Amino acid sequence: MTARAQTPTKAAGPDQARAGLPASSGMFDWVMTALSALYLAGLWVDGWAHYHGRVDGSFFTPWHFLFYSAFAVVAVFLLATHLRNLGKGYAFTRTLPGGYWLSMIGVGVFAVGGVGDMIWHTLFGIEAGTEALMSPSHILLGIGMALIFTGPLRSAWFRFRSQHVPALGWRALGPAMVAATLFTTLLLFFTAYANPMITPYVAMTGLRRDLMQDFGVTSILFTAGVYAAMTALLTWRWRVPFGTFTLLFGVSTALFTVLNDAFALIVPAVVTGAILDLLMLRLRPSPQRVRQFIFAAAASPALYFAGYFVVFATIMPVRWSIHVWTGAIFLAGVIGGLIAVLISASASESRSASET
């Protein structure tokens, strides 16, 4: 009788574990965030070598070694967690906390891209400039990194489903905010051919003035869309911790200045972030405060590029007409506002559909 009573208890444990996901924790999020930052640093070292002419015709370079070693650390951490929880009885695809299975898929995508990159280099040589950002193997690497980096952001999305809870601060949302910064920086890195921080057409000579203005405005509007989209995503979901936008704009810009040594651009980026952080305290954008939400999304790229032009006007002549550079600032804000309108309108439609 005793043995019969114990048998169902032993069998129930694994069944219960397989029914759910491992418990998510702030510590796991912070570890993943730290490892992702190390991973991005590896990419940046390799990027710096490309931008400063330190690469040669071989795949096996010190820069690649650092980059792929950082990936290996992240991969080992996720794989060890996967195997440990698999041993506890969790189903194969449910061994990681909520939001992290896509990061595990990202490890596989990056590994495939890494092998493909070695083959690509062997067949076609080392890429230079925009080639390095457009080769299929490198794009695959970027997709894998994006899936890995956004793990803490997805984790927070699942753990804190209630929007704009005042008690949430850096301890709870910090990993998500850092992950958002890493992802934004990664996206801007892989689109550096359309990045005004990398190619400052506003101060360049050697091309026709109209072409420099056309290329430059296009890069500004693309970058404005990236920053505005991340601003809108975060503020629609949460009341973000103070300092989020100083981190987002400051870190992403500072890293790009490492690539082209344009360190003066760090100042307006940090100032923009600080102004936005103060503005968020006043506006408190949320799904319940749609006008403030739209204004915040419009203000983020407009302020950023206003500071951008101020810096170039201070250190060197701005070679665009006043009509173009002032219009670029205005249009950057318009793009941010339109993104916010689309988000709020889509959410309203979803709520209306669920109520009918």
C-alpha positions as CSV (number, residue, x, y, z in Angstrom):
1,M,0.0,0.0,0.0
2,T,2.8,2.4,0.8
3,A,4.6,1.7,-2.5
4,R,1.4,2.3,-4.4
5,A,0.8,5.6,-2.6
6,Q,4.3,6.9,-3.5
7,T,4.4,5.9,-7.2
8,P,1.9,8.6,-8.4
9,T,3.8,11.2,-6.4
10,K,7.1,10.4,-8.1
11,A,5.5,10.5,-11.6
12,A,3.6,13.7,-10.9
13,G,6.8,15.8,-10.4
14,P,8.1,15.6,-13.9
15,D,4.6,16.0,-15.4
16,Q,4.1,19.2,-13.5
17,A,7.5,20.5,-14.5
18,R,6.9,19.7,-18.2
19,A,3.6,21.6,-18.0
20,G,5.2,24.9,-17.5
21,L,8.4,26.9,-17.9
22,P,11.3,27.3,-15.4
23,A,10.8,30.2,-13.1
24,S,12.1,33.5,-14.5
25,S,14.2,35.7,-12.3
26,G,15.9,39.1,-12.3
27,M,19.3,37.4,-11.8
28,F,18.9,35.3,-14.9
29,D,17.9,38.4,-16.9
30,W,20.9,40.4,-15.6
31,V,23.4,37.6,-16.4
32,M,22.0,37.4,-19.9
33,T,22.2,41.1,-20.3
34,A,25.8,41.2,-19.1
35,L,26.8,38.4,-21.5
36,S,25.0,40.1,-24.3
37,A,26.9,43.3,-23.6
38,L,30.2,41.3,-23.8
39,Y,29.0,39.8,-27.0
40,L,28.2,43.2,-28.5
41,A,31.7,44.4,-27.4
42,G,33.2,41.5,-29.4
43,L,31.3,42.7,-32.5
44,W,32.5,46.2,-31.9
45,V,36.1,45.2,-31.6
46,D,35.8,43.4,-35.0
47,G,33.9,46.4,-36.4
48,W,36.6,48.8,-35.2
49,A,39.2,46.7,-36.9
50,H,37.3,46.9,-40.2
51,Y,36.8,50.6,-39.9
52,H,40.5,51.2,-39.1
53,G,41.9,48.9,-41.8
54,R,43.3,46.3,-39.4
55,V,41.8,43.3,-41.2
56,D,43.6,41.1,-43.7
57,G,42.5,38.4,-46.1
58,S,42.0,35.7,-43.5
59,F,38.9,34.6,-41.6
60,F,41.2,33.7,-38.6
61,T,42.0,37.1,-37.1
62,P,42.3,38.2,-33.5
63,W,39.2,40.3,-34.0
64,H,37.1,37.3,-35.1
65,F,38.5,35.3,-32.2
66,L,37.3,37.8,-29.6
67,F,33.9,38.1,-31.3
68,Y,33.3,34.3,-31.6
69,S,34.6,33.7,-28.1
70,A,32.0,36.1,-26.7
71,F,29.4,34.2,-28.6
72,A,30.7,30.9,-27.2
73,V,30.2,32.2,-23.6
74,V,26.6,33.2,-24.3
75,A,25.9,29.9,-26.0
76,V,27.4,27.8,-23.2
77,F,25.4,29.7,-20.6
78,L,22.1,29.1,-22.5
79,L,23.0,25.5,-23.3
80,A,24.0,24.7,-19.7
81,T,20.6,26.1,-18.5
82,H,18.8,24.1,-21.2
83,L,20.5,20.8,-20.2
84,R,20.1,21.4,-16.5
85,N,16.3,22.0,-16.8
86,L,16.0,19.2,-19.3
87,G,17.3,16.9,-16.5
88,K,14.7,18.3,-14.2
89,G,12.0,17.0,-16.5
90,Y,11.1,20.0,-18.5
91,A,10.1,19.5,-22.2
92,F,12.9,20.1,-24.7
93,T,11.4,23.3,-26.0
94,R,10.4,24.6,-22.5
95,T,13.7,24.5,-20.6
96,L,14.3,28.2,-20.5
97,P,12.5,31.0,-18.7
98,G,9.8,32.8,-20.7
99,G,11.1,34.8,-23.6
100,Y,14.4,32.9,-23.9
101,W,13.7,30.1,-26.3
102,L,14.1,32.5,-29.2
103,S,17.5,33.3,-27.8
104,M,18.4,29.6,-28.0
105,I,17.2,29.6,-31.6
106,G,19.4,32.7,-32.1
107,V,22.4,30.6,-30.9
108,G,21.7,28.1,-33.7
109,V,21.1,30.8,-36.3
110,F,24.4,32.5,-35.3
111,A,26.3,29.2,-35.4
112,V,25.0,28.4,-38.9
113,G,25.9,32.0,-39.9
114,G,29.4,31.6,-38.5
115,V,30.1,28.5,-40.5
116,G,28.6,30.1,-43.6
117,D,30.8,33.2,-43.0
118,M,33.9,31.1,-43.0
119,I,32.9,29.5,-46.2
120,W,31.9,32.8,-47.7
121,H,35.2,34.4,-46.9
122,T,37.0,31.4,-48.4
123,L,35.1,31.6,-51.6
124,F,34.7,35.3,-52.1
125,G,37.3,37.0,-49.8
126,I,37.0,39.5,-47.0
127,E,34.3,42.1,-47.4
128,A,35.0,45.8,-47.1
129,G,32.8,48.7,-46.2
130,T,29.1,48.2,-47.0
131,E,30.0,44.7,-48.4
132,A,30.6,43.6,-44.8
133,L,27.1,44.6,-43.8
134,M,25.3,43.2,-46.8
135,S,26.9,39.8,-47.2
136,P,24.2,37.0,-46.5
137,S,26.4,35.3,-43.9
138,H,26.8,38.5,-41.9
139,I,23.1,39.3,-42.1
140,L,22.5,35.8,-40.6
141,L,24.9,36.6,-37.8
142,G,23.0,39.8,-37.1
143,I,19.7,38.0,-36.9
144,G,21.1,35.5,-34.5
145,M,22.5,38.2,-32.3
146,A,19.2,40.1,-32.3
147,L,17.3,37.0,-31.1
148,I,19.8,36.6,-28.3
149,F,20.0,40.2,-27.2
150,T,16.3,40.6,-26.9
151,G,15.8,37.7,-24.5
152,P,15.7,40.0,-21.4
153,L,13.3,42.3,-23.2
154,R,10.9,39.4,-24.0
155,S,11.3,38.1,-20.5
156,A,10.1,41.4,-19.0
157,W,7.3,41.5,-21.5
158,F,6.1,38.1,-20.1
159,R,6.8,38.7,-16.4
160,F,5.3,42.2,-16.1
161,R,2.1,42.1,-18.2
162,S,0.5,45.0,-16.3
163,Q,1.4,48.2,-18.0
164,H,2.9,51.3,-16.2
165,V,3.1,49.8,-12.7
166,P,4.8,52.6,-10.7
167,A,6.7,50.1,-8.5
168,L,8.8,48.8,-11.4
169,G,12.3,50.4,-11.6
170,W,15.8,49.5,-12.6
171,R,15.9,46.4,-10.5
172,A,12.9,44.9,-12.3
173,L,13.2,46.5,-15.8
174,G,16.9,47.3,-15.9
175,P,17.8,44.2,-18.0
176,A,15.0,45.0,-20.5
177,M,16.2,48.6,-20.9
178,V,19.8,47.5,-21.4
179,A,18.6,44.8,-23.9
180,A,16.6,47.4,-25.8
181,T,19.8,49.6,-26.0
182,L,21.9,46.6,-27.2
183,F,19.3,45.7,-29.8
184,T,19.0,49.3,-31.1
185,T,22.8,49.6,-31.3
186,L,23.0,46.3,-33.2
187,L,20.3,47.3,-35.7
188,L,22.1,50.7,-36.3
189,F,25.4,48.9,-36.7
190,F,24.0,46.6,-39.5
191,T,22.5,49.6,-41.2
192,A,25.6,51.8,-40.9
193,Y,25.5,52.5,-44.6
194,A,22.4,54.6,-43.8
195,N,23.7,56.1,-40.5
196,P,24.5,59.8,-40.2
197,M,26.8,59.1,-37.2
198,I,29.0,57.0,-39.5
199,T,28.7,59.1,-42.7
200,P,28.2,62.7,-41.8
201,Y,27.0,64.0,-45.2
202,V,26.1,67.3,-43.5
203,A,29.8,68.2,-43.3
204,M,31.3,66.3,-46.3
205,T,32.9,67.7,-49.4
206,G,33.7,66.1,-52.7
207,L,30.1,65.3,-53.8
208,R,27.5,67.5,-55.3
209,R,25.6,69.4,-52.7
210,D,22.3,68.1,-53.7
211,L,23.5,64.5,-53.5
212,M,25.0,65.0,-50.1
213,Q,21.7,66.5,-48.9
214,D,19.7,63.7,-50.4
215,F,21.8,60.9,-49.0
216,G,22.1,62.6,-45.6
217,V,18.4,63.3,-45.2
218,T,17.6,59.7,-46.1
219,S,20.0,58.4,-43.4
220,I,18.6,60.8,-40.8
221,L,15.0,59.8,-41.4
222,F,15.9,56.1,-41.3
223,T,17.8,56.5,-38.0
224,A,14.9,58.6,-36.6
225,G,12.5,55.8,-37.3
226,V,14.7,53.3,-35.3
227,Y,15.0,55.6,-32.3
228,A,11.4,56.6,-32.4
229,A,10.2,53.0,-32.7
230,M,12.2,51.9,-29.6
231,T,11.0,55.0,-27.7
232,A,7.4,54.2,-28.5
233,L,7.7,50.5,-27.8
234,L,9.1,51.1,-24.3
235,T,6.8,53.9,-23.3
236,W,3.7,52.2,-24.5
237,R,4.4,49.1,-22.5
238,W,5.9,50.5,-19.3
239,R,6.6,53.6,-17.3
240,V,10.3,53.2,-17.9
241,P,12.9,53.9,-15.2
242,F,14.5,57.3,-15.1
243,G,17.7,57.2,-17.1
244,T,16.5,54.8,-19.7
245,F,16.8,57.3,-22.6
246,T,20.2,58.7,-21.4
247,L,21.3,55.0,-21.6
248,L,19.7,54.4,-25.0
249,F,20.9,57.4,-26.8
250,G,24.2,57.9,-25.0
251,V,25.5,54.3,-25.2
252,S,24.4,53.7,-28.8
253,T,26.0,57.0,-30.0
254,A,29.1,56.6,-27.9
255,L,29.8,53.2,-29.5
256,F,29.5,54.5,-33.0
257,T,32.0,57.3,-32.2
258,V,34.5,54.5,-31.4
259,L,34.2,53.4,-35.0
260,N,34.8,56.7,-36.7
261,D,36.4,58.8,-33.9
262,A,33.6,61.4,-34.0
263,F,33.6,61.7,-30.2
264,A,31.9,65.2,-30.2
265,L,28.6,63.5,-31.0
266,I,28.4,61.9,-27.5
267,V,27.5,65.2,-25.9
268,P,24.3,65.9,-27.8
269,A,23.2,62.3,-27.5
270,V,23.6,62.3,-23.7
271,V,21.9,65.7,-23.4
272,T,19.0,64.4,-25.6
273,G,18.6,61.3,-23.4
274,A,18.6,63.4,-20.2
275,I,16.0,65.8,-21.6
276,L,13.8,62.9,-22.7
277,D,14.1,61.3,-19.2
278,L,12.9,64.6,-17.6
279,L,10.2,64.9,-20.3
280,M,8.9,61.4,-19.5
281,L,8.5,62.4,-15.9
282,R,6.3,65.3,-16.9
283,L,4.4,63.6,-19.8
284,R,4.0,60.1,-18.3
285,P,3.1,58.7,-21.8
286,S,0.9,55.6,-21.7
287,P,-2.0,53.9,-23.5
288,Q,-4.2,56.1,-21.4
289,R,-2.3,59.3,-22.3
290,V,-2.1,58.9,-26.1
291,R,-1.4,62.6,-26.9
292,Q,1.5,62.6,-24.5
293,F,2.7,59.3,-26.0
294,I,2.6,60.7,-29.5
295,F,4.5,63.8,-28.4
296,A,7.2,61.8,-26.7
297,A,7.8,59.6,-29.7
298,A,8.0,62.7,-31.9
299,A,10.3,64.5,-29.5
300,S,12.9,61.8,-29.3
301,P,14.4,61.9,-32.8
302,A,13.7,65.6,-33.3
303,L,15.7,66.5,-30.2
304,Y,18.5,64.0,-31.1
305,F,19.0,65.5,-34.5
306,A,18.7,69.0,-33.3
307,G,21.7,68.3,-31.1
308,Y,23.4,66.6,-34.0
309,F,23.2,69.7,-36.2
310,V,24.3,72.0,-33.3
311,V,27.5,70.0,-32.9
312,F,28.4,70.1,-36.6
313,A,27.6,73.8,-36.8
314,T,29.9,74.3,-33.9
315,I,32.9,72.3,-35.0
316,M,32.7,72.7,-38.8
317,P,30.6,74.3,-41.4
318,V,27.2,72.8,-42.1
319,R,27.1,72.4,-45.9
320,W,23.4,72.0,-46.3
321,S,21.0,74.9,-46.8
322,I,18.9,76.0,-43.8
323,H,15.8,74.7,-45.5
324,V,17.2,71.2,-45.6
325,W,18.7,70.8,-42.2
326,T,15.8,72.4,-40.3
327,G,13.3,70.3,-42.4
328,A,15.3,67.1,-41.6
329,I,14.8,67.8,-37.8
330,F,11.1,68.5,-38.4
331,L,10.6,65.4,-40.5
332,A,12.4,63.2,-37.9
333,G,9.8,64.3,-35.4
334,V,7.0,63.6,-37.9
335,I,8.2,60.1,-38.4
336,G,8.3,59.5,-34.6
337,G,4.8,60.9,-34.3
338,L,3.5,58.7,-37.1
339,I,5.0,55.6,-35.5
340,A,3.2,56.4,-32.3
341,V,-0.1,57.0,-34.1
342,L,0.2,53.6,-35.7
343,I,0.9,51.9,-32.4
344,S,-1.9,53.6,-30.6
345,A,-4.4,53.1,-33.4
346,S,-3.5,49.4,-33.7
347,A,-4.0,48.9,-30.0
348,S,-7.3,50.7,-30.1
349,E,-8.5,48.4,-32.9
350,S,-7.4,45.3,-30.9
351,R,-9.3,46.5,-27.9
352,S,-12.4,47.2,-29.9
353,A,-12.3,43.8,-31.5
354,S,-11.9,42.0,-28.2
355,E,-14.9,43.8,-26.8
356,T,-17.2,42.9,-29.6
